[in-house]
Structures are given as C-alpha cells and as structure tokens.
Amino acid sequence: MSEMIYDIGFHRGEDTKTYLDLGHRVIAVDADPKNIEWARHEFKNQISEGQLTLVHAAISDSDGQSDFHVSRSTVWSSMKSGIADRLSSADRTIQVATRRLDGLFQQFGVPYYCKIDIEGYDAICLKTLVGQTVLPLFISVESECLDDSEKGDGDIALETLHRLVDLGYNRFKLVDQASLRVLSNDVIYDDRPIGWFAKIRQSLN
C-alpha cells in the first residue's frame, strides 16, 4: 500500500530511494544545496511524476533564516557547528531557510512515517510537533548526536525518547545504527550489557 513518508535529512537519498522503490510518496528535506541539486537530477523522473517533493531547508524551531554548517564529511553537516567540525572536518557555513516540521505537515500533510536524522536537531524537530492533533503513526529519530568535545550520558541519549513520550508515543524499538541490531537487555554492546530498556521503562513511569 502506498503511503506518504517524510525523509528529514535526505542527504544523498539513501533512505528516500528505498521508499520510492516501494511505491511510497516522499517529502524529502535537506539543508545542503548540493544535495538538493544532486537530487533534482538523480530523481528527476520521480519528481516530475509527483512521487518525490524536495524541500530545501533546515528544520528548526522557527521559520526564517539561519547558519548551516557544512562538513567535508557530509553526513555530519549540521545546524550545530561542533558536530559539523567532528575530526576537524568543517568546510563552510552558509545561510539557509529554516522550517518547522509542523508547518511542513500543514503544507504537505501528515505522513504515515517520518524519518528524522538531522545531526543534533532531532529533539528540536520533535518539539515543533507539540500540540499537533494528528501525528505520524511511526517516527524514527537518532537518540544521540554529539560533537568531539561532548560526552554522552543517559539524559542526553534519552532526550528524543522523552520528546516522543510527550507527544503521546508509548512503544519503542532501539536499533544500533552501525549493525542495525534491535537492542535489548540481553544484547551485549561494546562488551557490556546495554541496559537501555531499564532506563526506558523508568522514564515512562
């Protein structure tokens, strides 16, 4: 069945291509103009057929203009300069349009599934949905994204979870980004029990 999907953090269409191949309609958002230019050529047929809509903007908590930091390792490009400069990889800073996710929902409709991966701004993206009466059935986010100077802790890693709980979501799946394994208390990660689901259960109480 064809559904509408949002790809927030399109990059080079790694996820969008899968969604399109499955027959879904995609609203793809990216702040890097080079990614948007590339996509207009790479997916020109899907765009002309109305299956793919590109939005050149960074997702933020307000509509307007802001700095966007482009990294030579383009997967790290971010609204946060420290993330774009991981391993001293910062390239340049550009001005881009910013959009709220709830505003995109009003413009294009609420999707069945919304994938969010925007290097340190996932929680802010979710925050813009507070008060929405209709939400995606499924949302995926990155639980933690730090720059080289930061150290992760439970509170940082659980921030996106808390945002999702605030929106009314109450069932979650934790997936390791490198291996794509679904994690649980029985999974060993970095040579120690993960322990994440105990924290999740505690946070929901």
C-alpha positions as CSV (number, residue, x, y, z in Angstrom):
1,M,0.0,0.0,0.0
2,S,1.4,3.4,-1.0
3,E,1.8,5.9,1.9
4,M,3.4,9.3,2.4
5,I,6.8,9.3,4.1
6,Y,8.9,12.2,5.2
7,D,12.7,12.0,4.9
8,I,14.0,14.7,7.2
9,G,17.7,14.7,6.5
10,F,17.7,13.4,2.9
11,H,21.5,13.6,2.4
12,R,22.0,11.6,-0.9
13,G,18.7,9.8,-0.8
14,E,19.9,6.6,0.7
15,D,16.6,6.1,2.5
16,T,14.4,8.0,0.0
17,K,15.4,5.6,-2.8
18,T,14.1,2.7,-0.7
19,Y,10.8,4.4,0.0
20,L,10.4,5.3,-3.7
21,D,11.2,1.8,-4.8
22,L,8.5,0.5,-2.5
23,G,6.0,2.8,-4.2
24,H,5.6,5.5,-1.5
25,R,5.3,9.2,-2.0
26,V,8.2,11.1,-0.3
27,I,8.6,14.6,1.1
28,A,12.4,14.9,1.4
29,V,14.0,17.8,3.3
30,D,17.7,18.8,3.3
31,A,19.6,22.0,4.1
32,D,22.7,21.4,1.9
33,P,22.0,22.9,-1.6
34,K,24.4,20.5,-3.2
35,N,22.3,17.6,-2.0
36,I,19.2,19.2,-3.3
37,E,20.8,20.0,-6.7
38,W,22.0,16.4,-7.0
39,A,18.6,15.0,-6.1
40,R,16.9,17.1,-8.8
41,H,19.0,15.3,-11.4
42,E,19.1,11.8,-9.8
43,F,15.4,11.6,-9.1
44,K,14.1,13.8,-11.9
45,N,11.5,11.2,-13.1
46,Q,10.0,10.7,-9.6
47,I,9.9,14.5,-9.1
48,S,8.1,15.0,-12.5
49,E,5.6,12.2,-11.7
50,G,4.9,13.8,-8.3
51,Q,6.2,10.9,-6.3
52,L,9.0,13.0,-4.7
53,T,8.9,16.5,-3.4
54,L,12.1,18.2,-2.4
55,V,12.2,20.9,0.3
56,H,15.5,22.9,0.6
57,A,15.5,23.9,4.2
58,A,16.9,23.1,7.7
59,I,14.4,22.0,10.3
60,S,14.4,24.3,13.3
61,D,12.1,25.7,15.9
62,S,11.2,28.7,13.8
63,D,10.6,29.7,10.2
64,G,13.2,32.1,8.9
65,Q,17.0,32.0,8.1
66,S,19.9,30.6,10.0
67,D,23.5,29.4,9.7
68,F,24.1,25.9,8.5
69,H,27.5,24.3,8.9
70,V,28.6,22.1,6.0
71,S,31.1,19.4,6.8
72,R,33.6,17.8,4.4
73,S,32.1,14.5,5.8
74,T,28.7,15.5,4.5
75,V,26.8,13.1,6.9
76,W,27.9,15.5,9.7
77,S,26.6,18.7,8.2
78,S,24.5,20.3,10.9
79,M,22.9,23.4,12.4
80,K,25.4,22.8,15.2
81,S,29.0,23.9,14.3
82,G,30.6,21.4,16.7
83,I,29.0,18.4,15.0
84,A,30.0,19.7,11.5
85,D,33.5,20.0,12.8
86,R,34.0,16.5,14.0
87,L,37.6,15.4,13.4
88,S,38.2,19.0,12.2
89,S,36.1,18.4,9.1
90,A,34.2,21.7,8.9
91,D,34.1,23.1,5.4
92,R,31.9,26.2,5.3
93,T,29.0,28.0,6.8
94,I,26.0,29.0,4.6
95,Q,22.7,30.8,5.2
96,V,19.7,28.6,4.7
97,A,15.9,28.8,5.1
98,T,14.6,27.2,8.2
99,R,11.2,25.4,8.6
100,R,9.2,23.9,11.4
101,L,8.1,20.4,11.0
102,D,4.6,21.2,12.0
103,G,4.5,23.8,9.2
104,L,5.5,21.2,6.7
105,F,2.8,18.9,7.9
106,Q,0.3,21.7,7.4
107,Q,1.6,22.3,3.8
108,F,2.0,18.7,2.6
109,G,0.0,16.6,5.0
110,V,0.8,14.3,8.0
111,P,2.8,11.3,6.9
112,Y,2.4,7.6,7.8
113,Y,6.1,7.5,8.7
114,C,8.6,10.3,9.4
115,K,12.3,9.6,9.5
116,I,14.4,12.2,11.2
117,D,18.2,12.3,11.1
118,I,19.5,15.9,11.3
119,E,22.7,15.7,13.3
120,G,21.8,17.1,16.8
121,Y,18.5,18.7,16.0
122,D,16.2,15.7,16.2
123,A,14.8,16.7,19.6
124,I,14.1,20.2,18.4
125,C,12.4,18.9,15.4
126,L,10.1,16.8,17.6
127,K,9.5,19.8,19.9
128,T,7.8,21.6,17.0
129,L,5.1,18.9,16.9
130,V,3.8,19.6,20.4
131,G,0.1,20.4,20.2
132,Q,-0.4,18.6,16.9
133,T,-3.7,16.7,17.0
134,V,-2.7,14.3,14.2
135,L,0.8,12.7,14.2
136,P,2.6,10.1,12.1
137,L,1.9,6.5,13.0
138,F,5.6,5.9,13.1
139,I,8.6,8.2,13.8
140,S,12.3,7.3,13.8
141,V,15.0,9.6,15.3
142,E,18.6,9.4,16.2
143,S,18.9,9.1,20.0
144,E,22.3,10.8,20.4
145,C,24.5,13.0,18.3
146,L,27.4,14.7,20.0
147,D,30.4,16.8,18.9
148,D,34.0,15.8,19.7
149,S,34.0,17.8,23.0
150,E,30.9,16.3,24.4
151,K,30.4,13.1,26.4
152,G,27.2,11.2,26.2
153,D,25.1,10.3,29.3
154,G,21.7,8.8,29.9
155,D,19.9,12.1,30.0
156,I,21.3,13.3,26.6
157,A,20.6,9.9,25.0
158,L,17.0,9.8,26.3
159,E,16.1,13.3,25.3
160,T,14.4,12.3,22.0
161,L,12.6,9.5,23.8
162,H,11.2,12.0,26.3
163,R,10.0,14.2,23.4
164,L,8.3,11.2,21.8
165,V,6.6,10.4,25.1
166,D,5.4,14.0,25.5
167,L,3.8,13.6,22.0
168,G,1.9,10.5,23.2
169,Y,4.1,7.7,21.8
170,N,4.4,4.8,24.2
171,R,6.0,1.9,22.2
172,F,9.7,2.0,21.1
173,K,12.3,0.0,19.4
174,L,16.0,0.7,19.9
175,V,18.2,-0.1,17.0
176,D,22.0,0.1,16.8
177,Q,22.9,2.4,14.0
178,A,26.0,0.6,12.9
179,S,24.8,-3.0,12.9
180,L,21.0,-2.4,12.6
181,R,20.5,-4.9,15.5
182,V,17.5,-4.4,17.7
183,L,18.9,-4.0,21.2
184,S,17.6,-5.3,24.4
185,N,18.9,-6.1,27.9
186,D,20.1,-9.4,26.5
187,V,22.2,-7.8,23.8
188,I,25.9,-7.2,24.5
189,Y,27.1,-3.9,23.1
190,D,30.7,-2.6,23.5
191,D,31.5,-5.6,25.7
192,R,28.8,-4.8,28.3
193,P,25.0,-5.3,28.7
194,I,23.2,-2.5,27.1
195,G,20.8,-1.7,30.0
196,W,18.8,0.7,27.8
197,F,15.4,-0.7,28.3
198,A,15.5,-0.4,32.0
199,K,16.1,3.3,31.5
200,I,13.3,3.5,29.0
201,R,10.9,1.7,31.4
202,Q,11.9,4.0,34.2
203,S,11.5,7.1,32.1
204,L,7.9,6.1,31.2
205,N,6.9,5.7,34.9
